[in-house]
């Protein structure tokens, strides 16, 4: 099994509504996103997927989050823009163009949430 990953970053503000602490207040992060594709066999060039193509597809979604107040985006009007929900949002959007194995979202260097899909 082969797996490749591209890493992107974005800056955005959010708040976690009803959180019993500081995270309920408006604050921001410099988020890091890792997007993974896994395949059993390589293509004729010896690649899982062209890194440039994967990054190009991923940037379309991640750029919509950059320099935004995440709570105001339609996707997060009814759920908190936590790292977990952001990972699922990115996975679902990018998976429409390329099959992903998982998406990891880092709020900071030591905190990460990963969404692996429904397993279909």
One Martini backbone bead per residue (centre of mass of N, CA, C, O) as a GRO file, in nm:
protein
  120
    1UNK     BB    1   0.098   0.036   0.022
    2UNK     BB    2   0.023   0.371  -0.068
    3UNK     BB    3   0.113   0.710   0.057
    4UNK     BB    4   0.009   1.047   0.030
    5UNK     BB    5   0.101   1.402   0.101
    6UNK     BB    6  -0.040   1.722   0.169
    7UNK     BB    7   0.046   2.061   0.272
    8UNK     BB    8  -0.151   2.310   0.433
    9UNK     BB    9  -0.246   2.656   0.495
   10UNK     BB   10  -0.435   2.856   0.742
   11UNK     BB   11  -0.618   3.147   0.842
   12UNK     BB   12  -0.840   3.160   1.137
   13UNK     BB   13  -1.145   3.217   1.292
   14UNK     BB   14  -1.303   3.121   1.613
   15UNK     BB   15  -1.571   2.950   1.793
   16UNK     BB   16  -1.685   2.757   2.079
   17UNK     BB   17  -1.983   2.689   2.145
   18UNK     BB   18  -2.038   2.612   2.484
   19UNK     BB   19  -1.765   2.637   2.598
   20UNK     BB   20  -1.591   2.585   2.918
   21UNK     BB   21  -1.407   2.848   2.803
   22UNK     BB   22  -1.192   3.023   2.601
   23UNK     BB   23  -1.304   2.897   2.320
   24UNK     BB   24  -1.566   3.078   2.315
   25UNK     BB   25  -1.385   3.282   2.223
   26UNK     BB   26  -1.248   3.474   2.009
   27UNK     BB   27  -1.016   3.312   1.780
   28UNK     BB   28  -0.698   3.200   1.644
   29UNK     BB   29  -0.533   3.026   1.365
   30UNK     BB   30  -0.267   2.830   1.230
   31UNK     BB   31  -0.344   2.611   1.007
   32UNK     BB   32  -0.304   2.257   0.938
   33UNK     BB   33  -0.312   2.053   0.638
   34UNK     BB   34  -0.365   1.701   0.571
   35UNK     BB   35  -0.359   1.514   0.260
   36UNK     BB   36  -0.470   1.181   0.174
   37UNK     BB   37  -0.348   0.916  -0.045
   38UNK     BB   38  -0.448   0.575  -0.131
   39UNK     BB   39  -0.267   0.291  -0.285
   40UNK     BB   40  -0.174  -0.013  -0.426
   41UNK     BB   41  -0.110   0.128  -0.703
   42UNK     BB   42   0.073   0.255  -0.947
   43UNK     BB   43   0.124   0.435  -1.195
   44UNK     BB   44   0.303   0.472  -1.491
   45UNK     BB   45   0.499   0.685  -1.318
   46UNK     BB   46   0.502   0.598  -1.002
   47UNK     BB   47   0.217   0.707  -0.881
   48UNK     BB   48  -0.051   0.793  -0.700
   49UNK     BB   49  -0.019   1.115  -0.724
   50UNK     BB   50   0.004   1.423  -0.817
   51UNK     BB   51   0.094   1.668  -0.613
   52UNK     BB   52  -0.008   1.909  -0.778
   53UNK     BB   53  -0.298   1.810  -0.812
   54UNK     BB   54  -0.372   1.777  -0.515
   55UNK     BB   55  -0.311   2.070  -0.428
   56UNK     BB   56  -0.507   2.209  -0.623
   57UNK     BB   57  -0.764   2.081  -0.514
   58UNK     BB   58  -0.729   2.162  -0.211
   59UNK     BB   59  -0.710   2.476  -0.241
   60UNK     BB   60  -1.007   2.532  -0.309
   61UNK     BB   61  -1.099   2.477  -0.012
   62UNK     BB   62  -0.891   2.616   0.179
   63UNK     BB   63  -0.926   2.910   0.064
   64UNK     BB   64  -1.219   2.945   0.194
   65UNK     BB   65  -1.090   2.963   0.497
   66UNK     BB   66  -0.911   3.189   0.456
   67UNK     BB   67  -0.953   3.464   0.633
   68UNK     BB   68  -1.183   3.369   0.838
   69UNK     BB   69  -1.501   3.328   0.994
   70UNK     BB   70  -1.613   3.021   1.042
   71UNK     BB   71  -1.901   3.065   1.177
   72UNK     BB   72  -2.010   3.222   0.901
   73UNK     BB   73  -2.016   2.976   0.751
   74UNK     BB   74  -2.248   2.764   0.626
   75UNK     BB   75  -2.106   2.492   0.734
   76UNK     BB   76  -2.104   2.644   1.051
   77UNK     BB   77  -2.394   2.728   1.159
   78UNK     BB   78  -2.472   2.420   1.306
   79UNK     BB   79  -2.154   2.393   1.370
   80UNK     BB   80  -1.863   2.362   1.498
   81UNK     BB   81  -1.528   2.479   1.414
   82UNK     BB   82  -1.365   2.227   1.448
   83UNK     BB   83  -1.118   2.022   1.365
   84UNK     BB   84  -1.308   1.789   1.301
   85UNK     BB   85  -1.510   1.945   1.111
   86UNK     BB   86  -1.295   2.045   0.915
   87UNK     BB   87  -1.191   1.771   0.820
   88UNK     BB   88  -1.462   1.678   0.701
   89UNK     BB   89  -1.510   1.908   0.506
   90UNK     BB   90  -1.256   1.862   0.336
   91UNK     BB   91  -1.301   1.571   0.263
   92UNK     BB   92  -1.575   1.602   0.118
   93UNK     BB   93  -1.482   1.809  -0.100
   94UNK     BB   94  -1.226   1.665  -0.220
   95UNK     BB   95  -1.369   1.381  -0.278
   96UNK     BB   96  -1.517   1.483  -0.541
   97UNK     BB   97  -1.221   1.458  -0.708
   98UNK     BB   98  -1.069   1.269  -0.485
   99UNK     BB   99  -0.956   0.994  -0.330
  100UNK     BB  100  -0.945   0.959   0.014
  101UNK     BB  101  -0.815   0.861   0.336
  102UNK     BB  102  -0.737   1.151   0.475
  103UNK     BB  103  -0.772   1.419   0.729
  104UNK     BB  104  -0.565   1.669   0.880
  105UNK     BB  105  -0.600   1.897   1.168
  106UNK     BB  106  -0.419   2.179   1.290
  107UNK     BB  107  -0.414   2.416   1.547
  108UNK     BB  108  -0.140   2.300   1.639
  109UNK     BB  109   0.146   2.129   1.684
  110UNK     BB  110  -0.011   1.935   1.927
  111UNK     BB  111  -0.293   1.947   1.753
  112UNK     BB  112  -0.513   1.681   1.625
  113UNK     BB  113  -0.743   1.602   1.354
  114UNK     BB  114  -0.907   1.306   1.212
  115UNK     BB  115  -1.045   1.207   0.890
  116UNK     BB  116  -1.153   0.883   0.723
  117UNK     BB  117  -1.433   0.834   0.679
  118UNK     BB  118  -1.677   0.573   0.616
  119UNK     BB  119  -1.538   0.312   0.461
  120UNK     BB  120  -1.633   0.264   0.147
   0.00000   0.00000   0.00000
